[in-house]
């Protein structure tokens, strides 16, 4: 019963709502509220602050205790998986943090191979920025995260997947169509769509290395919106090949200056990971190497 209450509190904090927690865990809202209240009463402390304007937040003590509750839940999950695997049964869930291009281009191939071998393992996905994925890994919300080498916690264990080159993207009727490689100098004359999201630093590094400044017409955060703008002929952009080459009605070319990001899977410790997570990382190595 105590473990269930730990799970309920962790879920309430994650979702920020008693109602959503009840729906997710297939419980009544009163049962969720009672579970939290009974644990607080048993310990004689307050863990959550309920505020109509700010919603549900952790008390100072709650912030200290939550990581330990998540670690206990993780250990219970590992115990259950070890028992199941020993009995040739499969059980468990893998929580994965991912960013947009990894979700669309890397994850499907990985899941397809993994689920052929392990159809009973469940998955839960969290999509966010590099920073959010690193935070989710650090706080125990996820088991594995797609990260970019050099932009996550150096203490994480990494399984390198691919090197993703920065390329220029343009409309199919653009003058760059016949160019296999586009010079950075040629981009200065173009209406440029500057990404303000996760790969902005790579774009800025390219222009700095070329000692040039782009003619920025738009600054856009969402990568799908950027792709749609390029499709409409509103300008050219620079971004990761992994994502841009999958977009319809967009053409891409290499740049005369190379810049790339190395995408990897990260976890706290491969040695201490659950059997399901270890197997997922093993499959990842097979798929991408």
VOMITI-896897 format. One record per residue (C-alpha): x, y, z; residue number from 0. Coordinates in Angstrom, 1 decimal. Example, Ala and Ser with C-alpha at 12.3 -4.5 7.8 and 13.67 -1.06 7.14 Angstrom:
<pts>
    east   north      up  resi
    12.3    -4.5     7.8     0
    13.7    -1.1     7.1     1
</pts>
This chain:
<pts>
    east   north      up  resi
     0.0     0.0     0.0     0
     2.9     2.4     0.8     1
     4.5     1.8    -2.6     2
     1.2     2.7    -4.3     3
     1.0     5.9    -2.3     4
     4.5     6.8    -3.4     5
     3.5     6.2    -7.0     6
     0.4     8.4    -6.5     7
     2.4    11.3    -5.1     8
     5.0    11.1    -7.8     9
     2.3    11.1   -10.5    10
     0.4    14.1    -8.9    11
     3.7    16.1    -9.0    12
     4.4    15.0   -12.6    13
     0.9    15.9   -13.8    14
     0.2    18.8   -11.4    15
    -3.4    17.6   -11.0    16
    -5.3    15.2    -8.8    17
    -8.0    14.7   -11.5    18
    -5.4    13.8   -14.2    19
    -3.6    11.5   -11.8    20
    -6.9     9.7   -11.0    21
    -7.6     9.2   -14.7    22
    -4.1     8.0   -15.5    23
    -4.0     5.5   -12.6    24
    -7.7     4.5   -13.1    25
    -8.7     5.6    -9.7    26
   -11.3     8.0    -8.2    27
   -10.2    11.5    -7.4    28
   -11.1    11.0    -3.7    29
    -8.9     7.8    -3.6    30
    -6.0     9.9    -4.9    31
    -6.6    12.7    -2.4    32
    -7.0    10.1     0.4    33
    -3.7     8.4    -0.5    34
    -1.8    11.6    -0.3    35
    -3.5    12.8     2.9    36
    -2.9     9.5     4.6    37
     0.8     9.4     3.9    38
     1.1    13.1     5.0    39
    -0.8    12.2     8.2    40
     1.3     9.0     8.8    41
     4.5    11.0     8.5    42
     3.1    14.1    10.3    43
     4.4    16.4     7.5    44
     3.0    18.3     4.5    45
     4.4    17.2     1.1    46
     2.1    19.2    -1.3    47
     0.9    22.8    -1.4    48
    -2.5    23.1    -3.0    49
    -3.1    26.6    -4.4    50
    -6.0    27.5    -6.8    51
    -3.8    30.0    -8.7    52
    -0.4    28.2    -8.8    53
    -1.8    24.7    -8.8    54
     0.0    21.8    -6.9    55
     3.6    22.4    -5.8    56
     5.9    20.6    -3.5    57
     6.7    21.9     0.0    58
    10.4    22.3     0.8    59
    10.4    18.9     2.5    60
     8.5    17.4    -0.5    61
    11.2    18.6    -2.8    62
    13.8    16.7    -0.8    63
    11.8    13.6    -0.5    64
    10.4    13.2    -4.0    65
    13.8    12.1    -5.6    66
    14.0     9.3    -3.0    67
    10.4     8.2    -3.7    68
    11.2     8.0    -7.4    69
    14.3     6.0    -6.7    70
    12.3     3.5    -4.5    71
     9.7     3.1    -7.3    72
    12.5     2.6    -9.8    73
    14.1    -0.1    -7.6    74
    10.7    -1.9    -7.2    75
    10.3    -1.8   -11.0    76
    13.8    -3.4   -11.4    77
    13.0    -6.1    -8.9    78
     9.7    -6.9   -10.7    79
    11.5    -7.0   -14.1    80
    14.3    -9.2   -12.7    81
    11.8   -11.7   -11.4    82
     9.8   -11.7   -14.6    83
    12.9   -12.2   -16.8    84
    14.1   -15.0   -14.6    85
    10.8   -16.8   -15.1    86
    11.0   -16.2   -18.9    87
     8.2   -13.7   -18.6    88
     8.3   -10.1   -19.7    89
     7.0    -7.2   -17.8    90
     7.8    -3.6   -17.2    91
     7.8    -0.1   -18.6    92
    10.5     2.0   -20.2    93
    10.1     5.8   -19.9    94
    11.9     7.6   -22.7    95
    12.7    11.3   -23.1    96
    13.0    12.5   -26.7    97
    13.2    15.6   -28.9    98
    11.2    16.2   -32.1    99
    13.7    14.8   -34.8   100
    14.6    11.8   -32.7   101
    10.9    11.0   -32.2   102
    10.2    11.1   -35.9   103
    13.4     9.6   -37.3   104
    15.1     7.4   -34.7   105
    12.5     6.1   -32.3   106
    10.2     4.3   -34.8   107
    13.1     2.1   -36.2   108
    14.2     1.3   -32.7   109
    10.8     0.4   -31.4   110
    10.0    -1.8   -34.4   111
    13.0    -4.0   -33.7   112
    12.6    -4.0   -30.0   113
     8.9    -4.9   -29.9   114
     9.4    -7.8   -32.3   115
    11.6    -9.4   -29.6   116
     9.8    -8.0   -26.5   117
     6.2    -7.3   -27.3   118
     5.0    -7.1   -23.7   119
     7.3    -4.3   -22.6   120
     5.4    -1.0   -22.3   121
     6.7     2.5   -23.2   122
     5.9     6.0   -22.0   123
     7.3     9.0   -24.0   124
     8.1    12.5   -22.9   125
     9.0    15.0   -25.6   126
    11.0    18.1   -24.7   127
    14.2    20.2   -25.2   128
    17.8    19.0   -24.5   129
    17.6    20.8   -21.1   130
    14.3    19.2   -20.1   131
    15.4    15.7   -21.1   132
    18.6    16.1   -19.0   133
    16.5    17.4   -16.0   134
    14.0    14.4   -16.4   135
    16.9    12.0   -16.3   136
    18.5    13.7   -13.3   137
    15.2    13.7   -11.4   138
    14.2    10.1   -12.3   139
    11.1    10.9   -14.3   140
    12.5     9.0   -17.3   141
    14.8     6.0   -17.6   142
    16.5     6.8   -20.9   143
    16.8    10.0   -22.9   144
    17.8    11.0   -26.4   145
    20.5    13.6   -25.9   146
    23.2    15.4   -27.9   147
    26.7    14.7   -26.8   148
    28.2    17.7   -25.0   149
    24.8    19.1   -24.1   150
    23.8    16.8   -21.3   151
    25.1    15.7   -17.9   152
    28.7    14.4   -18.3   153
    28.0    11.8   -15.6   154
    25.4    10.0   -17.7   155
    26.3     6.8   -19.5   156
    25.9     7.2   -23.2   157
    25.2     4.9   -26.2   158
    26.2     6.9   -29.3   159
    23.7     6.5   -32.2   160
    24.4     8.8   -35.2   161
    26.1    11.9   -36.3   162
    23.6    14.4   -37.6   163
    24.9    17.0   -40.0   164
    23.6    20.6   -40.3   165
    22.3    21.2   -43.9   166
    20.6    24.0   -45.7   167
    16.9    23.6   -46.6   168
    15.1    25.3   -49.4   169
    12.0    25.2   -51.7   170
    12.2    22.7   -54.6   171
    12.2    25.6   -57.1   172
    15.0    27.5   -55.4   173
    18.2    28.3   -57.2   174
    20.1    26.0   -54.8   175
    18.4    23.0   -56.3   176
    21.4    22.1   -58.6   177
    24.0    22.7   -55.9   178
    25.2    19.6   -54.0   179
    27.1    21.9   -51.7   180
    26.0    25.5   -50.8   181
    28.6    28.1   -49.8   182
    27.8    30.0   -46.6   183
    28.5    33.3   -48.6   184
    25.5    32.4   -50.9   185
    23.1    32.3   -47.8   186
    23.8    36.0   -47.0   187
    21.8    37.0   -50.0   188
    18.8    34.9   -49.0   189
    15.8    35.6   -46.7   190
    16.9    33.5   -43.7   191
    14.6    31.7   -41.2   192
    16.6    31.5   -38.0   193
    15.7    28.7   -35.6   194
    15.5    29.9   -32.0   195
    15.1    26.4   -30.6   196
    17.5    23.6   -29.8   197
    19.9    23.8   -32.7   198
    20.2    27.6   -32.9   199
    23.7    27.4   -31.5   200
    24.9    25.2   -34.4   201
    23.5    27.7   -36.9   202
    25.2    30.6   -35.2   203
    28.5    28.8   -35.0   204
    28.4    28.2   -38.8   205
    27.9    31.9   -39.6   206
    30.6    32.9   -37.0   207
    33.1    30.5   -38.6   208
    32.3    31.9   -42.0   209
    32.5    35.5   -40.5   210
    29.1    36.3   -42.0   211
    25.8    37.6   -40.8   212
    22.5    36.1   -42.2   213
    19.7    38.3   -43.5   214
    17.2    37.1   -40.9   215
    13.6    37.6   -42.0   216
    11.9    35.3   -39.5   217
    12.9    33.9   -36.1   218
    10.9    30.8   -35.3   219
    11.1    28.3   -32.4   220
     9.1    25.3   -33.7   221
    11.0    23.2   -36.2   222
     7.8    22.0   -37.9   223
     6.7    25.6   -38.4   224
    10.1    26.4   -39.9   225
     9.8    23.5   -42.3   226
     6.3    24.7   -43.4   227
     7.6    28.2   -44.0   228
    10.4    26.8   -46.2   229
     7.8    24.7   -48.1   230
     5.9    27.9   -48.8   231
     9.1    29.6   -50.2   232
     9.3    32.2   -47.4   233
    13.0    31.7   -47.0   234
    15.9    29.2   -46.5   235
    17.1    27.7   -43.2   236
    19.8    25.6   -41.7   237
    19.0    22.6   -39.5   238
    19.6    18.9   -38.8   239
    19.6    16.6   -41.8   240
    17.9    14.0   -39.7   241
    14.7    16.1   -39.4   242
    14.8    18.2   -42.6   243
    15.3    15.3   -45.1   244
    12.0    13.7   -43.9   245
     9.9    16.9   -44.7   246
     7.8    16.9   -47.8   247
     8.4    19.6   -50.5   248
    11.7    20.6   -49.1   249
    15.2    20.0   -50.6   250
    18.4    20.0   -48.7   251
    22.1    20.4   -49.6   252
    25.4    20.2   -47.8   253
    27.2    23.2   -46.6   254
    30.8    24.1   -47.4   255
    31.5    24.3   -43.6   256
    30.8    21.2   -41.6   257
    28.9    21.3   -38.3   258
    27.1    18.3   -36.7   259
    25.6    17.0   -33.5   260
    26.1    13.5   -32.2   261
    22.9    12.0   -31.0   262
    23.1     9.4   -28.2   263
    20.9     7.6   -25.7   264
    21.7     8.4   -22.1   265
    20.8     6.9   -18.8   266
    22.1     7.3   -15.2   267
    24.0     4.0   -15.1   268
    23.8     1.1   -17.6   269
    25.2    -1.2   -15.0   270
    22.3    -0.4   -12.6   271
    19.6    -0.2   -15.2   272
    16.6    -2.5   -15.3   273
    16.7    -5.6   -17.6   274
    14.3    -3.9   -20.0   275
    16.4    -0.7   -20.3   276
    19.6    -2.8   -20.7   277
    17.9    -4.7   -23.5   278
    16.6    -1.5   -25.2   279
    20.2    -0.1   -25.2   280
    21.5    -3.3   -26.6   281
    19.0    -3.2   -29.4   282
    19.9     0.4   -30.1   283
    23.5    -0.6   -30.5   284
    22.5    -3.2   -33.1   285
    20.2    -0.9   -35.0   286
    22.7     2.0   -35.4   287
    26.1     0.3   -35.5   288
</pts>
